[in-house]
Amino acid sequence: MPKYEAFKILIVCMGNICRSPTAEAVFRTKVREAGLEKHVVVDSAGTHGFHVGEAPDTRSTRAAKKRGYEMETLVARQITKEDFAHFDLILAMDWENHATLQQLAPRQYHHKIKLLMSFATEHESAVIPDPYYGGVDGFEVVLDYVEDACVNLVDFVRRRMAQKAAA
C-alpha cells in the first residue's frame, strides 16, 4: 500500500460500555482480517461520562467473546473536542447520539458525523438499539447489526484510502 496517513474512525454511543466498544472490537477485527491494521485507527467513546474508566458491560463482553471478538482491554471514555479534529469519521449508534455529537462538534466537523448503520446492507434499521436495560438477546442483536455495518465500513475505508493515495 502507498504511504499516507492512517484513516481514523471513532465509534460513539452514550456510555461507551455496550454498543460502541462492541463496534470497536468488531471493526478492529475486520480491519485486521482485511490486512489494514497499519492503515486504520479505530477507537470508541461515549457522548456522556457516566462510565468513564470502566470496562465494557460484561454482557457485551460475553456476547462478543462467543463470536471471537476481544473487548477485555477496552476502557470507557467520553468524547472530547479534540476528537472532532483528530478523527476522519465519527459514527453514532443512534439518532440521539448523532444529535448530541452535532451539538458538541464545531460546525466545520459536522460532515464527519454519520450513523454506523448507514453502512449496513443486511438490516434495515437506521440505528443500533441500546441493549443496556434489556435481556441478553439485545446484545446479540447489537452484534448482528454491527457485523453487518462493519463489513461494508471496511470496504468504504479501502475505497477512501485508494482515493487519498491517488490524490
Steps between C-alpha positions, in 0.01 A plus 500: 500500500621854432611727782233727650357588836281237668124532463361566849151393610329570832189301591265662752206403721374654821709336774770315304441169678267306266453595136806708414760271659328206330525682168863593571589135566313373194639766268854454633470127421362565150781749434761245612341227284516738202870564566439870564600528866802718414277739307194535722461636854180413684382620840173540685354753740180605670309824465454496880751433776287259707746211473840662437779264603275193512535180301228410248177349634561132577199401287660673200835341569347154534295528180800633306730228631257231378550639148877533532532871586715621788386799708674439833766769452254778408423779744214746476577862425302809410538674166715814504503813286836384361341180369301696241819633342701178543263241353404477132165337568287501815228236505200523732290204608165681494329830421525628858877460509524635146316816611720531810812470286368770266447727802847432641694525174625826356306563177798428272498136619128423461566323168701232684202386710295211361296206626689169509192327357527709184761240398272200563347305212337200669298684766261784425519675839656846496619457858655242728269462800641544849501157670589629847158469663387192309585134500796308360336479156550874455877455506473240223294745291769765553762257370285405199456866402859597573644209301281595203609864510868427564541276195391786278690756706823314419415527129426872542835555675683306230342721231575819696863394546532435126360849431751658740785303346401611149476867600 
